Amino acid sequence: MSFSKMAQNVCTIKRPTKVVDPDGFGTMTEQAILSNVHCYREGRHGSEKWANLSTFSDVTDLFRLRVDPSIHITTNDLLYCGDECFRIYSVENIRGRGMYLEILATKVVPSVG
């Protein structure tokens, strides 16, 4: 894996939080920015690696990124790359060092209506 490719895209990781107004109604907002990181993004295509990931049928993109070990990224977080939003499907620690993460994500497409 080539980590030098991470200089191409800048992604923002946000954590959705629930905000309750004075009347008691809750709304979800993405207020907390966890990190802005350089990442490598690979879209789904017909390679051998994506054939092996066929069990993840909803996954549209794979991200590799380097993060601060004090930041804990979960599947509840959202990943923004440019003007696109991705819901994190899985997070894997590469080589067990806590420096590089491999994230499988699904692109969030707004509904028309």
ABEGO torsion letter per residue (X at the ends): XBAAAAAABBBBBBBBBBBBBAAGBBBBBBABBABBBBBBBBBBBABAAAAAAAABAABABBBBBBBBAABBBBAABBBBBEABBBBBABBBBBGGAGABBBBBBBBBBBBBX
